[in-house]
Amino acid sequence: MADTNPMLQVKGLKARYGEAQVLNGVTLEVFEGEVVSLLGRNGTGKSTTIKAIMGMVTINGGNIYFEGREVTRYKPHSLARLGLGYVPEERRIFGSLSVFENLEIVAGMGGAEPWSMEKVLDLFPVLGHRTKHMGKQLSGGEQQMLAMARILRQGSRLLLLDEPTEGLAPIVVKMIGQAIKELKNANLTVLLVEQNLLFTMDAATRHYIISKGKTVFNGKTDDLETDKKIQKRYLTV
């Protein structure tokens, strides 16, 4: 960790969709250079937490800080310019643009020096063979890689990844996991929402578990791996 202060700090976060209260007090910290996971069963508020951090849902309590600055209720475009990069579960690439165009159109919109095209394609070599393909022509795994590559070209320093392995073949999941490790080695910071526990424990070093919209566990990989009661109570179906 490069600093004793968290890069991202969420305190007692509450959020809702319309009249439905989804988050009831989520608290977490992510330090620069860490890969941290957000775990929990379906419907517990994991994706809503990331969307709340990105200003995409109604926040009705708590605080969010990025690099010491309070960013609670900032708009998504303002957060992107500060260096937060969001890859939603549905990826949202531009299907009518080529891979090259998808990567070029966002270059430099984030809060730091963007990764070069060469560096991004070194991380995801599959995309290097698809630069002229339209986004809609890519497989699900290729689209996921493109969505991740795009926020690196954007210049993001904190990556919020929502279910990056959902529905992907095992070989692609392995490639995504390796890419996340390389991002950590490059001192980028990742907050990862994931259902695949084995993948998560391999990719991340610390973990939070959410249940009923609240943080109920915070620990390192060894803590989570050995605590079968926690796994059974909050993660197994």
Salt bridges, closest charged atoms under 4 A:
GLU34 OE2 - ARG206 NE 2.75
GLU67 OE2 - ARG157 NH1 2.46
GLU90 OE2 - ARG92 NH2 2.63
GLU104 OE1 - ARG153 NH2 2.83
GLU142 OE2 - ARG130 NE 3.01
ASP202 OD2 - LYS181 NZ 2.88
